[in-house]
Structure formats: structure tokens, C-alpha cells
Amino acid sequence: MGLTIMDRLKGLPRWQKHSLAAGFVLVCYTLVGFLILPAIVRLVAVSQLRQHLQREVTIAAVRMNPYTLTASVQDMVVFEPDGENRLAAFRELFVDLQSLSLFKWAPILKEVRLDGLYASIILQEDQRWNFSDLLPEPGTGDEPPPATDAPAGEPFRFSLNNIQLTQSEIHFQDDIRGKTHHITDIDIALPFLSSLPAQTDIFVEPHFTATINGTPFNLEGQTKPFDGSRKTELRLDLRGIDLAAYMPYVPPDADFRIQSGLLDINLSLLYESFQDGTQAFQTAGTIALQTLDLTDAASRPLLSLDQLKIEIGALEPLEGIVTISEILLQEPTFTITRLPTDRVVRSSEALALRDVFRNINLPPPVLKIAQVSLEGVRLQMRDLKSPPETVADGKNDHTMIQIPRFTVG
């Protein structure tokens, strides 16, 4: 009789048995890692997400490499309840796990990348969001437990590297105000973020670029979130913000309307929080307002200007100190209108800045202005009580007022 396979295996030398066993384990590990486990993860993820979200969820593929410890989820889509429109989606979620995680007893990811994120946010006319059914209802017991005063323990140990959000977009539809906002070309990068003691001195360098309603947005800097000082440096660059596009979000009872105006912001921000409880926050940079046309609620002119540029030398809100290097006001026109009811409408009345600062519980700031430059100032008076309308104005094309130093304390 011929020998069975088991008899033949028993007759092999020990090293051959060990080699066959290792080869069998390697084949099983390969099949499970490349084929079986990704299929199981995809089926379970789709089933669980459908059950919890009560929405149609699709995932095109889940891929894993058991040798490089990488995994990716491709073409995931969460649909609206109608099953046709997308609520959220992404092209690929990629993670790269390092084997060092086993020795550190902490997740250490070499790379985390989310590509092609899409989100559709809708504020409906009944003041509910298109995802309100996913939020916990008040009084249902699903709210998070209240914070306690217990001392904080050791922070969660983790290390995330090369965190990236690329080629993403968010669309916000406001049905109440009839406005739609688009944030496209979103690109976020965090090269390193870690709570492990060995990594606390390594800077995280945040980078965020996007296009918001056609306006380029750029934010970049450095931060040490787990260092003792939590030092953070940020640079903010916004150019050409159309203020008139955001007028629907101003309270309807406001006495002014922005007909046109572009806002540029170029600021650097520095924040530090020390272990003794003290904090330091400082801002410097430029804020510029261009081609502003401000009217009252009846579209009567109040204020117009070519440019208002404020050079901030140092803004320290925690210390109550504001240092202005220069204020430049070009071609401003202030309009005072007497209505048929004898009521006088002034530019300052429509802005009502007193109401803005009345409830702010902060000490009066120390204001230091090095220079104020005014060019082409124009004061216009309009009388609507005595027709025909009369306009008297004084203008000097060469008007230039400079104040070398001005301090309010």
C-alpha cells in the first residue's frame, strides 16, 4: 500500500517539517491579509454603517497589505435618505501602520491620507439640518456625560504622521436665506502630531488652503500642542472677501446694508500657554477694506471709501494693549441725511458700535497709534425735507492729515 500524506509528513526530517509549517502559515497569512480580511471588513463596515446611519452606504473596495501594514478604503459614499443625492463621500482613505506600535503599545501611523472628501450640508426651511436625524435628541440620554473635576491622567499615547486631506470640497446650502456656499480645493497637511514623550519637541506644521466662495484662503504655521508652553504660530492670508455676499446673515433689523466691499486679512498669530497658568497671545499684520459702499436700510448713502488699511504692530487682547503702526483712509465720503421727519441719519448711527462692546467684560484697552493718514476726505450733507434735494460738500483732492504719534490709555 502506498503511504498516505500524513505518513510521508511524519517521515520527513524535523527541519523540513518546520519549513512546511512556516510556509503554510505564510500562505494563510497572505490569503487572509490580501483577500479574506478586506472582504470581511468591507461587508461588516457597510452593514454596520447602514444600520446606524439609516442610509444607503456603499464602499467600492477595501485593500490591505499584511506585509507593509497598509490599508485603504476606496470610493465610500453615504447617501441622503432619498437614496440618490450624496451626503458625504471620499475617494480614498489610506493608513500606514508601523510595526513599532507593538513595542510602544500605542498606535503609530506613518501616514494618514483622506483624498477627495465631499460633504453636502443643507439648512432646511424648518431650521433642521439634512443630518439632524443623526444627532442625539435633547433629553434622550444620549448626551455625553458632564465633565468632572477629577485630575487628568496620562494623555492617550499615539503618533500620527503625514496627516493629509487633499482635493476635498464642502457645499453648504442655506434654504432659509436662499444662499449656497462652496468650499473647494481643500488641502490640509499636518506632518506630525504625537503625544509620545519622545516626540513632544517636534513641531507640527499645519497647512490649510482652500477656496471659499471664490476667495483663496491660506493658513500655515507651527505648533507644539503637547509641549509645556503649547506654543503656536499661525499665519493667516485671506484676500478679496466679498462682504456683500454675507449680508443675508446680518440681522434683518440692522440699520445698514453693505452694497459692496472687499476685505483682505494678512495676520500672524502667536499663542503660548505656560504650566503656571499664564497665557500670551499676540497678533500682528494688515487688515484692508476696499471699495466699501455702505447704505442705510432704505439704500440711502452713509459711507463709501476706496481703501481703509490698518497696519497692526501688536495686538495683545489678554493684556488689553493695541499698537497700530498706521491707519490709512483713502477717499472716504461721509453722508449726513436729514429726512422729511427732521430725523438725521448719520454714518455712526447705523453702525451702533456701542451696542457691540456694551456687554464685553474687558478692561478699556490701551490704544497706541503711530500714524494716521487721511486722503481725499469728503463730507456730504443731504436734505430730503426741503425739496429739491440739496447737496453741499467740501472736498480737497490733496487733503493729507498725518499724526506722528497718538496714544490712548
PELINDA-V621700 format. One record per residue. RES is the residue in one letter. D_LAST is the distance of its C-alpha to the last C-alpha in whole Angstrom. Layout:
res={RES:RES}
d_last={D_LAST:D_LAST}
This chain:
res={M:G:L:T:I:M:D:R:L:K:G:L:P:R:W:Q:K:H:S:L:A:A:G:F:V:L:V:C:Y:T:L:V:G:F:L:I:L:P:A:I:V:R:L:V:A:V:S:Q:L:R:Q:H:L:Q:R:E:V:T:I:A:A:V:R:M:N:P:Y:T:L:T:A:S:V:Q:D:M:V:V:F:E:P:D:G:E:N:R:L:A:A:F:R:E:L:F:V:D:L:Q:S:L:S:L:F:K:W:A:P:I:L:K:E:V:R:L:D:G:L:Y:A:S:I:I:L:Q:E:D:Q:R:W:N:F:S:D:L:L:P:E:P:G:T:G:D:E:P:P:P:A:T:D:A:P:A:G:E:P:F:R:F:S:L:N:N:I:Q:L:T:Q:S:E:I:H:F:Q:D:D:I:R:G:K:T:H:H:I:T:D:I:D:I:A:L:P:F:L:S:S:L:P:A:Q:T:D:I:F:V:E:P:H:F:T:A:T:I:N:G:T:P:F:N:L:E:G:Q:T:K:P:F:D:G:S:R:K:T:E:L:R:L:D:L:R:G:I:D:L:A:A:Y:M:P:Y:V:P:P:D:A:D:F:R:I:Q:S:G:L:L:D:I:N:L:S:L:L:Y:E:S:F:Q:D:G:T:Q:A:F:Q:T:A:G:T:I:A:L:Q:T:L:D:L:T:D:A:A:S:R:P:L:L:S:L:D:Q:L:K:I:E:I:G:A:L:E:P:L:E:G:I:V:T:I:S:E:I:L:L:Q:E:P:T:F:T:I:T:R:L:P:T:D:R:V:V:R:S:S:E:A:L:A:L:R:D:V:F:R:N:I:N:L:P:P:P:V:L:K:I:A:Q:V:S:L:E:G:V:R:L:Q:M:R:D:L:K:S:P:P:E:T:V:A:D:G:K:N:D:H:T:M:I:Q:I:P:R:F:T:V:G}
d_last={109:106:103:100:96:95:98:97:94:95:97:95:93:90:88:89:88:85:84:85:83:80:81:81:78:76:78:77:73:73:75:72:69:70:72:72:69:67:69:69:65:65:67:65:62:63:65:62:59:62:62:58:57:60:60:62:61:63:62:64:65:64:64:64:65:66:67:63:62:60:60:59:59:60:59:58:58:57:58:57:59:61:62:61:58:56:53:52:54:54:56:56:54:55:55:56:57:57:60:57:56:59:59:55:56:53:53:52:52:52:51:50:51:50:52:52:50:50:48:49:46:47:45:48:48:49:46:47:47:50:50:49:53:52:49:49:50:48:50:52:51:50:47:46:46:42:40:41:39:42:41:41:44:45:43:46:48:48:47:47:47:47:46:46:46:48:49:47:46:45:46:44:46:44:47:45:43:46:44:44:42:43:42:45:45:43:43:42:42:41:44:43:42:43:43:46:45:46:44:41:40:41:38:38:38:37:38:38:39:40:40:39:40:41:38:38:35:35:33:34:33:34:33:35:35:37:36:34:30:31:29:29:28:29:29:29:31:31:33:34:33:35:32:35:37:35:35:37:35:32:33:36:34:31:31:31:33:32:36:35:32:32:29:29:27:27:24:25:24:24:24:26:27:28:31:29:27:24:22:21:20:19:19:20:22:23:23:25:26:30:32:30:32:31:33:33:36:39:38:36:34:30:29:30:29:30:27:24:23:19:19:17:17:15:15:14:14:16:13:10:9:10:11:14:16:18:18:22:23:27:29:27:29:28:31:31:34:36:38:42:40:38:35:32:31:28:26:23:25:27:24:23:20:19:22:21:17:19:21:18:18:14:11:8:7:5:6:8:11:14:16:17:21:23:27:29:27:30:29:33:34:37:39:41:42:44:47:47:43:42:39:37:35:33:33:33:34:32:29:26:22:20:17:17:13:10:6:4:0}
